[in-house]
């Protein structure tokens, strides 16, 4: 079965995910992304809106033998601010937890985009 990216992003069921893993295209359109981000912002008016990382940890993770993707765990810094912990994932959905694990994201605020259509 060859996967066709739908015109409108639809929720992905577990069965469908397993059928297309690890080649699923996670693309969504700008308007759908803005809706998701703005929904989060409305619920979290005083918190962090995003984090950013360089490509260095992503390149290291994806270069690991058997790595086909990256899992991103929602996490909490000691000061109570949210962050993301990233780890490589193999074709069987297993974390490559003996390999590269990354955190230390740059937070927004202060590392916020200046002119992003997503952050409006």
MARTOR-163334 format. One record per atom (N, C-alpha, C): residue in three letters; atom name; residue number from 1; x, y, z. Coordinates in nm, 4 decimals, padded with zeros to 6 digits, m for minus. Layout:
% residues N
+------+------+------+----------+----------+----------+
: resn : name : resi :       c1 :       c2 :       c3 :
+------+------+------+----------+----------+----------+
:  ALA :   CA :  NUM :        X :        Y :        Z :
...
+------+------+------+----------+----------+----------+
END
This chain:
% residues 120
+------+------+------+----------+----------+----------+
: resn : name : resi :       c1 :       c2 :       c3 :
+------+------+------+----------+----------+----------+
:  UNK :    N :    1 :  00.0844 : m00.1183 :  00.0000 :
:  UNK :   CA :    1 :  00.0000 :  00.0000 :  00.0000 :
:  UNK :    C :    1 :  00.0884 :  00.1239 :  00.0000 :
:  UNK :    N :    2 :  00.0673 :  00.2114 : m00.0951 :
:  UNK :   CA :    2 :  00.1423 :  00.3353 : m00.0995 :
:  UNK :    C :    2 :  00.0621 :  00.4440 : m00.0314 :
:  UNK :    N :    3 :  00.1235 :  00.5162 :  00.0602 :
:  UNK :   CA :    3 :  00.0551 :  00.6197 :  00.1373 :
:  UNK :    C :    3 :  00.0411 :  00.7469 :  00.0560 :
:  UNK :    N :    4 : m00.0785 :  00.8028 :  00.0573 :
:  UNK :   CA :    4 : m00.1072 :  00.9308 : m00.0051 :
:  UNK :    C :    4 : m00.1358 :  01.0309 :  00.1056 :
:  UNK :    N :    5 : m00.0631 :  01.1430 :  00.1083 :
:  UNK :   CA :    5 : m00.0887 :  01.2452 :  00.2087 :
:  UNK :    C :    5 : m00.2242 :  01.3089 :  00.1800 :
:  UNK :    N :    6 : m00.3157 :  01.3095 :  00.2789 :
:  UNK :   CA :    6 : m00.4478 :  01.3679 :  00.2556 :
:  UNK :    C :    6 : m00.4398 :  01.5186 :  00.2417 :
:  UNK :    N :    7 : m00.5376 :  01.5757 :  00.1700 :
:  UNK :   CA :    7 : m00.5453 :  01.7204 :  00.1536 :
:  UNK :    C :    7 : m00.5631 :  01.7894 :  00.2881 :
:  UNK :    N :    8 : m00.6468 :  01.7327 :  00.3739 :
:  UNK :   CA :    8 : m00.6730 :  01.7874 :  00.5059 :
:  UNK :    C :    8 : m00.6161 :  01.6900 :  00.6072 :
:  UNK :    N :    9 : m00.5379 :  01.7412 :  00.7010 :
:  UNK :   CA :    9 : m00.4778 :  01.6537 :  00.8013 :
:  UNK :    C :    9 : m00.5874 :  01.5909 :  00.8862 :
:  UNK :    N :   10 : m00.5896 :  01.4603 :  00.8922 :
:  UNK :   CA :   10 : m00.6878 :  01.3872 :  00.9714 :
:  UNK :    C :   10 : m00.6156 :  01.3167 :  01.0852 :
:  UNK :    N :   11 : m00.6862 :  01.2888 :  01.1947 :
:  UNK :   CA :   11 : m00.6219 :  01.2151 :  01.3031 :
:  UNK :    C :   11 : m00.5715 :  01.0806 :  01.2522 :
:  UNK :    N :   12 : m00.4572 :  01.0397 :  01.3020 :
:  UNK :   CA :   12 : m00.3976 :  00.9139 :  01.2593 :
:  UNK :    C :   12 : m00.4311 :  00.8072 :  01.3622 :
:  UNK :    N :   13 : m00.4931 :  00.6997 :  01.3177 :
:  UNK :   CA :   13 : m00.5253 :  00.5906 :  01.4086 :
:  UNK :    C :   13 : m00.4041 :  00.5015 :  01.4262 :
:  UNK :    N :   14 : m00.4039 :  00.4226 :  01.5313 :
:  UNK :   CA :   14 : m00.2924 :  00.3330 :  01.5570 :
:  UNK :    C :   14 : m00.2709 :  00.2373 :  01.4405 :
:  UNK :    N :   15 : m00.3786 :  00.1792 :  01.3881 :
:  UNK :   CA :   15 : m00.3666 :  00.0840 :  01.2772 :
:  UNK :    C :   15 : m00.3042 :  00.1523 :  01.1562 :
:  UNK :    N :   16 : m00.3549 :  00.2706 :  01.1224 :
:  UNK :   CA :   16 : m00.3010 :  00.3428 :  01.0082 :
:  UNK :    C :   16 : m00.1541 :  00.3777 :  01.0307 :
:  UNK :    N :   17 : m00.1189 :  00.4207 :  01.1520 :
:  UNK :   CA :   17 :  00.0188 :  00.4551 :  01.1828 :
:  UNK :    C :   17 :  00.1101 :  00.3356 :  01.1625 :
:  UNK :    N :   18 :  00.0665 :  00.2188 :  01.2068 :
:  UNK :   CA :   18 :  00.1486 :  00.0994 :  01.1932 :
:  UNK :    C :   18 :  00.1646 :  00.0603 :  01.0467 :
:  UNK :    N :   19 :  00.0645 :  00.0879 :  00.9654 :
:  UNK :   CA :   19 :  00.0726 :  00.0527 :  00.8242 :
:  UNK :    C :   19 :  00.1743 :  00.1395 :  00.7505 :
:  UNK :    N :   20 :  00.1919 :  00.2618 :  00.7905 :
:  UNK :   CA :   20 :  00.2803 :  00.3522 :  00.7181 :
:  UNK :    C :   20 :  00.4119 :  00.3799 :  00.7903 :
:  UNK :    N :   21 :  00.4215 :  00.3387 :  00.9153 :
:  UNK :   CA :   21 :  00.5463 :  00.3584 :  00.9895 :
:  UNK :    C :   21 :  00.6551 :  00.2792 :  00.9211 :
:  UNK :    N :   22 :  00.7756 :  00.3274 :  00.9006 :
:  UNK :   CA :   22 :  00.8299 :  00.4554 :  00.9448 :
:  UNK :    C :   22 :  00.8360 :  00.5611 :  00.8359 :
:  UNK :    N :   23 :  00.7525 :  00.5532 :  00.7346 :
:  UNK :   CA :   23 :  00.7607 :  00.6480 :  00.6235 :
:  UNK :    C :   23 :  00.6486 :  00.7503 :  00.6231 :
:  UNK :    N :   24 :  00.5701 :  00.7574 :  00.7300 :
:  UNK :   CA :   24 :  00.4584 :  00.8505 :  00.7367 :
:  UNK :    C :   24 :  00.5064 :  00.9941 :  00.7190 :
:  UNK :    N :   25 :  00.4357 :  01.0703 :  00.6386 :
:  UNK :   CA :   25 :  00.4664 :  01.2109 :  00.6153 :
:  UNK :    C :   25 :  00.3815 :  01.2942 :  00.7120 :
:  UNK :    N :   26 :  00.4445 :  01.3590 :  00.8065 :
:  UNK :   CA :   26 :  00.3758 :  01.4331 :  00.9124 :
:  UNK :    C :   26 :  00.3334 :  01.5737 :  00.8702 :
:  UNK :    N :   27 :  00.3409 :  01.6039 :  00.7439 :
:  UNK :   CA :   27 :  00.3099 :  01.7378 :  00.6936 :
:  UNK :    C :   27 :  00.1655 :  01.7783 :  00.7232 :
:  UNK :    N :   28 :  00.1487 :  01.9030 :  00.7689 :
:  UNK :   CA :   28 :  00.0169 :  01.9659 :  00.7762 :
:  UNK :    C :   28 :  00.0290 :  02.1045 :  00.7153 :
:  UNK :    N :   29 : m00.0817 :  02.1602 :  00.6772 :
:  UNK :   CA :   29 : m00.0810 :  02.2936 :  00.6169 :
:  UNK :    C :   29 : m00.0656 :  02.4009 :  00.7246 :
:  UNK :    N :   30 : m00.0243 :  02.5192 :  00.6826 :
:  UNK :   CA :   30 :  00.0004 :  02.6317 :  00.7725 :
:  UNK :    C :   30 : m00.1207 :  02.6621 :  00.8600 :
:  UNK :    N :   31 : m00.2383 :  02.6683 :  00.8033 :
:  UNK :   CA :   31 : m00.3581 :  02.7039 :  00.8805 :
:  UNK :    C :   31 : m00.3871 :  02.6009 :  00.9890 :
:  UNK :    N :   32 : m00.3697 :  02.4731 :  00.9585 :
:  UNK :   CA :   32 : m00.3906 :  02.3680 :  01.0588 :
:  UNK :    C :   32 : m00.2876 :  02.3807 :  01.1712 :
:  UNK :    N :   33 : m00.1644 :  02.4106 :  01.1363 :
:  UNK :   CA :   33 : m00.0596 :  02.4288 :  01.2371 :
:  UNK :    C :   33 : m00.0918 :  02.5486 :  01.3263 :
:  UNK :    N :   34 : m00.1341 :  02.6580 :  01.2659 :
:  UNK :   CA :   34 : m00.1705 :  02.7764 :  01.3446 :
:  UNK :    C :   34 : m00.2851 :  02.7466 :  01.4402 :
:  UNK :    N :   35 : m00.3841 :  02.6711 :  01.3945 :
:  UNK :   CA :   35 : m00.4966 :  02.6352 :  01.4814 :
:  UNK :    C :   35 : m00.4485 :  02.5552 :  01.6018 :
:  UNK :    N :   36 : m00.3616 :  02.4583 :  01.5798 :
:  UNK :   CA :   36 : m00.3090 :  02.3772 :  01.6899 :
:  UNK :    C :   36 : m00.2310 :  02.4629 :  01.7899 :
:  UNK :    N :   37 : m00.1448 :  02.5496 :  01.7377 :
:  UNK :   CA :   37 : m00.0618 :  02.6359 :  01.8237 :
:  UNK :    C :   37 : m00.1483 :  02.7337 :  01.9014 :
:  UNK :    N :   38 : m00.2426 :  02.7961 :  01.8339 :
:  UNK :   CA :   38 : m00.3281 :  02.8942 :  01.9015 :
:  UNK :    C :   38 : m00.4173 :  02.8303 :  02.0067 :
:  UNK :    N :   39 : m00.4621 :  02.7092 :  01.9835 :
:  UNK :   CA :   39 : m00.5406 :  02.6376 :  02.0851 :
:  UNK :    C :   39 : m00.4559 :  02.6190 :  02.2117 :
:  UNK :    N :   40 : m00.3317 :  02.5805 :  02.1944 :
:  UNK :   CA :   40 : m00.2406 :  02.5647 :  02.3088 :
:  UNK :    C :   40 : m00.2200 :  02.6985 :  02.3803 :
:  UNK :    N :   41 : m00.1972 :  02.8040 :  02.3034 :
:  UNK :   CA :   41 : m00.1734 :  02.9355 :  02.3633 :
:  UNK :    C :   41 : m00.2936 :  02.9847 :  02.4431 :
:  UNK :    N :   42 : m00.4141 :  02.9584 :  02.3936 :
:  UNK :   CA :   42 : m00.5342 :  03.0005 :  02.4669 :
:  UNK :    C :   42 : m00.5459 :  02.9278 :  02.6005 :
:  UNK :    N :   43 : m00.5005 :  02.8055 :  02.6072 :
:  UNK :   CA :   43 : m00.5072 :  02.7270 :  02.7308 :
:  UNK :    C :   43 : m00.3896 :  02.7544 :  02.8240 :
:  UNK :    N :   44 : m00.2808 :  02.8083 :  02.7716 :
:  UNK :   CA :   44 : m00.1583 :  02.8308 :  02.8487 :
:  UNK :    C :   44 : m00.1099 :  02.9731 :  02.8271 :
:  UNK :    N :   45 : m00.1823 :  03.0679 :  02.8816 :
:  UNK :   CA :   45 : m00.1573 :  03.2093 :  02.8525 :
:  UNK :    C :   45 : m00.0315 :  03.2659 :  02.9175 :
:  UNK :    N :   46 :  00.0215 :  03.2017 :  03.0191 :
:  UNK :   CA :   46 :  00.1393 :  03.2574 :  03.0866 :
:  UNK :    C :   46 :  00.2635 :  03.1715 :  03.0691 :
:  UNK :    N :   47 :  00.2528 :  03.0642 :  02.9934 :
:  UNK :   CA :   47 :  00.3644 :  02.9705 :  02.9845 :
:  UNK :    C :   47 :  00.4469 :  02.9818 :  02.8582 :
:  UNK :    N :   48 :  00.5363 :  02.8890 :  02.8471 :
:  UNK :   CA :   48 :  00.6246 :  02.8764 :  02.7328 :
:  UNK :    C :   48 :  00.5417 :  02.8395 :  02.6101 :
:  UNK :    N :   49 :  00.5707 :  02.9019 :  02.4971 :
:  UNK :   CA :   49 :  00.4950 :  02.8735 :  02.3759 :
:  UNK :    C :   49 :  00.5672 :  02.7789 :  02.2812 :
:  UNK :    N :   50 :  00.6988 :  02.7694 :  02.2932 :
:  UNK :   CA :   50 :  00.7742 :  02.6796 :  02.2067 :
:  UNK :    C :   50 :  00.9148 :  02.6636 :  02.2610 :
:  UNK :    N :   51 :  00.9845 :  02.5685 :  02.2045 :
:  UNK :   CA :   51 :  01.1276 :  02.5530 :  02.2276 :
:  UNK :    C :   51 :  01.1923 :  02.5326 :  02.0918 :
:  UNK :    N :   52 :  01.3197 :  02.5608 :  02.0834 :
:  UNK :   CA :   52 :  01.3913 :  02.5444 :  01.9574 :
:  UNK :    C :   52 :  01.5223 :  02.4712 :  01.9836 :
:  UNK :    N :   53 :  01.5639 :  02.3940 :  01.8860 :
:  UNK :   CA :   53 :  01.6912 :  02.3237 :  01.8941 :
:  UNK :    C :   53 :  01.7662 :  02.3432 :  01.7635 :
:  UNK :    N :   54 :  01.8939 :  02.3250 :  01.7696 :
:  UNK :   CA :   54 :  01.9727 :  02.3242 :  01.6465 :
:  UNK :    C :   54 :  01.9551 :  02.1882 :  01.5798 :
:  UNK :    N :   55 :  02.0077 :  02.1710 :  01.4639 :
:  UNK :   CA :   55 :  01.9996 :  02.0422 :  01.3961 :
:  UNK :    C :   55 :  02.1017 :  01.9420 :  01.4483 :
:  UNK :    N :   56 :  02.1967 :  01.9885 :  01.5305 :
:  UNK :   CA :   56 :  02.3030 :  01.9014 :  01.5803 :
:  UNK :    C :   56 :  02.2474 :  01.7754 :  01.6477 :
:  UNK :    N :   57 :  02.1580 :  01.7860 :  01.7501 :
:  UNK :   CA :   57 :  02.1097 :  01.6625 :  01.8116 :
:  UNK :    C :   57 :  02.0237 :  01.5793 :  01.7171 :
:  UNK :    N :   58 :  01.9493 :  01.6432 :  01.6290 :
:  UNK :   CA :   58 :  01.8670 :  01.5693 :  01.5331 :
:  UNK :    C :   58 :  01.9546 :  01.4895 :  01.4369 :
:  UNK :    N :   59 :  02.0600 :  01.5522 :  01.3855 :
:  UNK :   CA :   59 :  02.1527 :  01.4811 :  01.2969 :
:  UNK :    C :   59 :  02.2173 :  01.3629 :  01.3686 :
:  UNK :    N :   60 :  02.2582 :  01.3849 :  01.4940 :
:  UNK :   CA :   60 :  02.3202 :  01.2761 :  01.5711 :
:  UNK :    C :   60 :  02.2224 :  01.1614 :  01.5939 :
:  UNK :    N :   61 :  02.0992 :  01.1941 :  01.6292 :
:  UNK :   CA :   61 :  01.9985 :  01.0903 :  01.6519 :
:  UNK :    C :   61 :  01.9712 :  01.0118 :  01.5249 :
:  UNK :    N :   62 :  01.9443 :  01.0835 :  01.4167 :
:  UNK :   CA :   62 :  01.9077 :  01.0180 :  01.2919 :
:  UNK :    C :   62 :  02.0226 :  00.9399 :  01.2300 :
:  UNK :    N :   63 :  02.1466 :  00.9724 :  01.2660 :
:  UNK :   CA :   63 :  02.2635 :  00.9010 :  01.2141 :
:  UNK :    C :   63 :  02.2888 :  00.7688 :  01.2870 :
:  UNK :    N :   64 :  02.2194 :  00.7461 :  01.3988 :
:  UNK :   CA :   64 :  02.2397 :  00.6220 :  01.4739 :
:  UNK :    C :   64 :  02.1916 :  00.5022 :  01.3925 :
:  UNK :    N :   65 :  02.2610 :  00.3922 :  01.4029 :
:  UNK :   CA :   65 :  02.2212 :  00.2702 :  01.3330 :
:  UNK :    C :   65 :  02.0807 :  00.2290 :  01.3760 :
:  UNK :    N :   66 :  01.9947 :  00.2069 :  01.2792 :
:  UNK :   CA :   66 :  01.8586 :  00.1623 :  01.3068 :
:  UNK :    C :   66 :  01.7602 :  00.2727 :  01.3385 :
:  UNK :    N :   67 :  01.8041 :  00.3970 :  01.3437 :
:  UNK :   CA :   67 :  01.7137 :  00.5071 :  01.3774 :
:  UNK :    C :   67 :  01.6304 :  00.5463 :  01.2560 :
:  UNK :    N :   68 :  01.4977 :  00.5471 :  01.2728 :
:  UNK :   CA :   68 :  01.4073 :  00.5858 :  01.1644 :
:  UNK :    C :   68 :  01.3218 :  00.7067 :  01.2006 :
:  UNK :    N :   69 :  01.3359 :  00.7565 :  01.3227 :
:  UNK :   CA :   69 :  01.2553 :  00.8704 :  01.3653 :
:  UNK :    C :   69 :  01.3024 :  00.9233 :  01.4987 :
:  UNK :    N :   70 :  01.2293 :  01.0214 :  01.5485 :
:  UNK :   CA :   70 :  01.2623 :  01.0846 :  01.6765 :
:  UNK :    C :   70 :  01.1348 :  01.0910 :  01.7599 :
:  UNK :    N :   71 :  01.1427 :  01.0445 :  01.8836 :
:  UNK :   CA :   71 :  01.0315 :  01.0588 :  01.9779 :
:  UNK :    C :   71 :  01.0598 :  01.1838 :  02.0608 :
:  UNK :    N :   72 :  00.9547 :  01.2614 :  02.0859 :
:  UNK :   CA :   72 :  00.9674 :  01.3834 :  02.1656 :
:  UNK :    C :   72 :  00.8778 :  01.3695 :  02.2876 :
:  UNK :    N :   73 :  00.9401 :  01.3632 :  02.4028 :
:  UNK :   CA :   73 :  00.8682 :  01.3526 :  02.5296 :
:  UNK :    C :   73 :  00.8426 :  01.4920 :  02.5850 :
:  UNK :    N :   74 :  00.7195 :  01.5180 :  02.6267 :
:  UNK :   CA :   74 :  00.6924 :  01.6400 :  02.7018 :
:  UNK :    C :   74 :  00.7576 :  01.6221 :  02.8375 :
:  UNK :    N :   75 :  00.8273 :  01.7249 :  02.8847 :
:  UNK :   CA :   75 :  00.9037 :  01.7129 :  03.0084 :
:  UNK :    C :   75 :  00.8989 :  01.8445 :  03.0858 :
:  UNK :    N :   76 :  00.9515 :  01.8424 :  03.2085 :
:  UNK :   CA :   76 :  00.9472 :  01.9596 :  03.2958 :
:  UNK :    C :   76 :  01.0863 :  01.9860 :  03.3517 :
:  UNK :    N :   77 :  01.1330 :  02.1092 :  03.3377 :
:  UNK :   CA :   77 :  01.2590 :  02.1511 :  03.3983 :
:  UNK :    C :   77 :  01.2421 :  02.1611 :  03.5496 :
:  UNK :    N :   78 :  01.3532 :  02.1608 :  03.6242 :
:  UNK :   CA :   78 :  01.3434 :  02.1732 :  03.7699 :
:  UNK :    C :   78 :  01.2701 :  02.2998 :  03.8157 :
:  UNK :    N :   79 :  01.2751 :  02.4071 :  03.7339 :
:  UNK :   CA :   79 :  01.2069 :  02.5314 :  03.7722 :
:  UNK :    C :   79 :  01.0581 :  02.5306 :  03.7348 :
:  UNK :    N :   80 :  01.0088 :  02.4180 :  03.6817 :
:  UNK :   CA :   80 :  00.8678 :  02.4065 :  03.6497 :
:  UNK :    C :   80 :  00.8308 :  02.4453 :  03.5079 :
:  UNK :    N :   81 :  00.9268 :  02.4897 :  03.4277 :
:  UNK :   CA :   81 :  00.8967 :  02.5261 :  03.2897 :
:  UNK :    C :   81 :  00.9000 :  02.4017 :  03.1999 :
:  UNK :    N :   82 :  00.8120 :  02.3974 :  03.0994 :
:  UNK :   CA :   82 :  00.8084 :  02.2819 :  03.0113 :
:  UNK :    C :   82 :  00.9261 :  02.2780 :  02.9150 :
:  UNK :    N :   83 :  00.9616 :  02.1580 :  02.8747 :
:  UNK :   CA :   83 :  01.0660 :  02.1369 :  02.7750 :
:  UNK :    C :   83 :  01.0309 :  02.0114 :  02.6961 :
:  UNK :    N :   84 :  01.1175 :  01.9728 :  02.6085 :
:  UNK :   CA :   84 :  01.1037 :  01.8519 :  02.5285 :
:  UNK :    C :   84 :  01.2316 :  01.7705 :  02.5450 :
:  UNK :    N :   85 :  01.2169 :  01.6396 :  02.5646 :
:  UNK :   CA :   85 :  01.3303 :  01.5477 :  02.5619 :
:  UNK :    C :   85 :  01.3133 :  01.4637 :  02.4356 :
:  UNK :    N :   86 :  01.4185 :  01.4559 :  02.3545 :
:  UNK :   CA :   86 :  01.4127 :  01.3828 :  02.2282 :
:  UNK :    C :   86 :  01.5045 :  01.2619 :  02.2319 :
:  UNK :    N :   87 :  01.4584 :  01.1541 :  02.1667 :
:  UNK :   CA :   87 :  01.5364 :  01.0316 :  02.1586 :
:  UNK :    C :   87 :  01.5064 :  00.9659 :  02.0234 :
:  UNK :    N :   88 :  01.6061 :  00.9009 :  01.9655 :
:  UNK :   CA :   88 :  01.5853 :  00.8285 :  01.8415 :
:  UNK :    C :   88 :  01.4932 :  00.7087 :  01.8624 :
:  UNK :    N :   89 :  01.4274 :  00.6661 :  01.7539 :
:  UNK :   CA :   89 :  01.3335 :  00.5546 :  01.7581 :
:  UNK :    C :   89 :  01.3668 :  00.4585 :  01.6440 :
:  UNK :    N :   90 :  01.3566 :  00.3272 :  01.6727 :
:  UNK :   CA :   90 :  01.3811 :  00.2279 :  01.5677 :
:  UNK :    C :   90 :  01.2518 :  00.1896 :  01.4958 :
:  UNK :    N :   91 :  01.2614 :  00.1021 :  01.3980 :
:  UNK :   CA :   91 :  01.1464 :  00.0657 :  01.3151 :
:  UNK :    C :   91 :  01.0358 : m00.0040 :  01.3926 :
:  UNK :    N :   92 :  01.0673 : m00.0547 :  01.5128 :
:  UNK :   CA :   92 :  00.9682 : m00.1232 :  01.5956 :
:  UNK :    C :   92 :  00.9116 : m00.0326 :  01.7050 :
:  UNK :    N :   93 :  00.9291 :  00.0978 :  01.6921 :
:  UNK :   CA :   93 :  00.8795 :  00.2006 :  01.7862 :
:  UNK :    C :   93 :  00.9596 :  00.2067 :  01.9167 :
:  UNK :    N :   94 :  01.0724 :  00.1388 :  01.9249 :
:  UNK :   CA :   94 :  01.1515 :  00.1369 :  02.0477 :
:  UNK :    C :   94 :  01.2412 :  00.2595 :  02.0563 :
:  UNK :    N :   95 :  01.2491 :  00.3183 :  02.1760 :
:  UNK :   CA :   95 :  01.3449 :  00.4265 :  02.1991 :
:  UNK :    C :   95 :  01.4863 :  00.3710 :  02.1897 :
:  UNK :    N :   96 :  01.5741 :  00.4455 :  02.1264 :
:  UNK :   CA :   96 :  01.7159 :  00.4125 :  02.1249 :
:  UNK :    C :   96 :  01.7789 :  00.4797 :  02.2466 :
:  UNK :    N :   97 :  01.7347 :  00.4351 :  02.3641 :
:  UNK :   CA :   97 :  01.7682 :  00.5036 :  02.4889 :
:  UNK :    C :   97 :  01.9111 :  00.4792 :  02.5366 :
:  UNK :    N :   98 :  01.9861 :  00.3978 :  02.4656 :
:  UNK :   CA :   98 :  02.1284 :  00.3825 :  02.4964 :
:  UNK :    C :   98 :  02.2126 :  00.4683 :  02.4027 :
:  UNK :    N :   99 :  02.1454 :  00.5486 :  02.3219 :
:  UNK :   CA :   99 :  02.2138 :  00.6356 :  02.2259 :
:  UNK :    C :   99 :  02.1991 :  00.7814 :  02.2641 :
:  UNK :    N :  100 :  02.1811 :  00.8638 :  02.1633 :
:  UNK :   CA :  100 :  02.1716 :  01.0088 :  02.1813 :
:  UNK :    C :  100 :  02.0354 :  01.0454 :  02.2382 :
:  UNK :    N :  101 :  02.0362 :  01.1180 :  02.3501 :
:  UNK :   CA :  101 :  01.9148 :  01.1733 :  02.4108 :
:  UNK :    C :  101 :  01.9401 :  01.3228 :  02.4249 :
:  UNK :    N :  102 :  01.8408 :  01.4039 :  02.3934 :
:  UNK :   CA :  102 :  01.8633 :  01.5481 :  02.3900 :
:  UNK :    C :  102 :  01.7578 :  01.6248 :  02.4672 :
:  UNK :    N :  103 :  01.8021 :  01.7340 :  02.5283 :
:  UNK :   CA :  103 :  01.7162 :  01.8323 :  02.5941 :
:  UNK :    C :  103 :  01.7849 :  01.9663 :  02.5747 :
:  UNK :    N :  104 :  01.7856 :  02.0486 :  02.6741 :
:  UNK :   CA :  104 :  01.8509 :  02.1794 :  02.6703 :
:  UNK :    C :  104 :  01.8031 :  02.2637 :  02.5538 :
:  UNK :    N :  105 :  01.6715 :  02.2651 :  02.5363 :
:  UNK :   CA :  105 :  01.6108 :  02.3448 :  02.4307 :
:  UNK :    C :  105 :  01.6169 :  02.4930 :  02.4669 :
:  UNK :    N :  106 :  01.6192 :  02.5761 :  02.3655 :
:  UNK :   CA :  106 :  01.6122 :  02.7199 :  02.3865 :
:  UNK :    C :  106 :  01.4644 :  02.7572 :  02.3930 :
:  UNK :    N :  107 :  01.4193 :  02.8220 :  02.5021 :
:  UNK :   CA :  107 :  01.2764 :  02.8467 :  02.5218 :
:  UNK :    C :  107 :  01.2258 :  02.9768 :  02.4596 :
:  UNK :    N :  108 :  01.0976 :  02.9748 :  02.4280 :
:  UNK :   CA :  108 :  01.0253 :  03.0963 :  02.3910 :
:  UNK :    C :  108 :  00.9162 :  03.1159 :  02.4969 :
:  UNK :    N :  109 :  00.9160 :  03.2294 :  02.5631 :
:  UNK :   CA :  109 :  01.0180 :  03.3324 :  02.5528 :
:  UNK :    C :  109 :  01.1507 :  03.2846 :  02.6118 :
:  UNK :    N :  110 :  01.2526 :  03.3241 :  02.5721 :
:  UNK :   CA :  110 :  01.3147 :  03.4397 :  02.5104 :
:  UNK :    C :  110 :  01.3545 :  03.4152 :  02.3643 :
:  UNK :    N :  111 :  01.3696 :  03.2922 :  02.3237 :
:  UNK :   CA :  111 :  01.4149 :  03.2587 :  02.1886 :
:  UNK :    C :  111 :  01.2940 :  03.2450 :  02.0967 :
:  UNK :    N :  112 :  01.2180 :  03.3516 :  02.0815 :
:  UNK :   CA :  112 :  01.0936 :  03.3470 :  02.0047 :
:  UNK :    C :  112 :  01.1165 :  03.3880 :  01.8590 :
:  UNK :    N :  113 :  01.0317 :  03.3360 :  01.7696 :
:  UNK :   CA :  113 :  01.0437 :  03.3773 :  01.6292 :
:  UNK :    C :  113 :  01.0036 :  03.5228 :  01.6126 :
:  UNK :    N :  114 :  01.0667 :  03.5894 :  01.5187 :
:  UNK :   CA :  114 :  01.0374 :  03.7309 :  01.4964 :
:  UNK :    C :  114 :  00.9209 :  03.7506 :  01.3988 :
:  UNK :    N :  115 :  00.9170 :  03.6720 :  01.2926 :
:  UNK :   CA :  115 :  00.8169 :  03.6965 :  01.1880 :
:  UNK :    C :  115 :  00.7535 :  03.5660 :  01.1394 :
:  UNK :    N :  116 :  00.7222 :  03.4764 :  01.2284 :
:  UNK :   CA :  116 :  00.6659 :  03.3489 :  01.1864 :
:  UNK :    C :  116 :  00.5154 :  03.3589 :  01.1668 :
:  UNK :    N :  117 :  00.4674 :  03.3013 :  01.0576 :
:  UNK :   CA :  117 :  00.3236 :  03.2936 :  01.0334 :
:  UNK :    C :  117 :  00.2573 :  03.1976 :  01.1336 :
:  UNK :    N :  118 :  00.3365 :  03.1100 :  01.1958 :
:  UNK :   CA :  118 :  00.2828 :  03.0170 :  01.2945 :
:  UNK :    C :  118 :  00.2562 :  03.0843 :  01.4272 :
:  UNK :    N :  119 :  00.3327 :  03.1878 :  01.4587 :
:  UNK :   CA :  119 :  00.3254 :  03.2526 :  01.5886 :
:  UNK :    C :  119 :  00.2522 :  03.3851 :  01.5775 :
:  UNK :    N :  120 :  00.1253 :  03.3766 :  01.5363 :
:  UNK :   CA :  120 :  00.0503 :  03.5012 :  01.5216 :
:  UNK :    C :  120 : m00.0882 :  03.4870 :  01.5807 :
+------+------+------+----------+----------+----------+
END
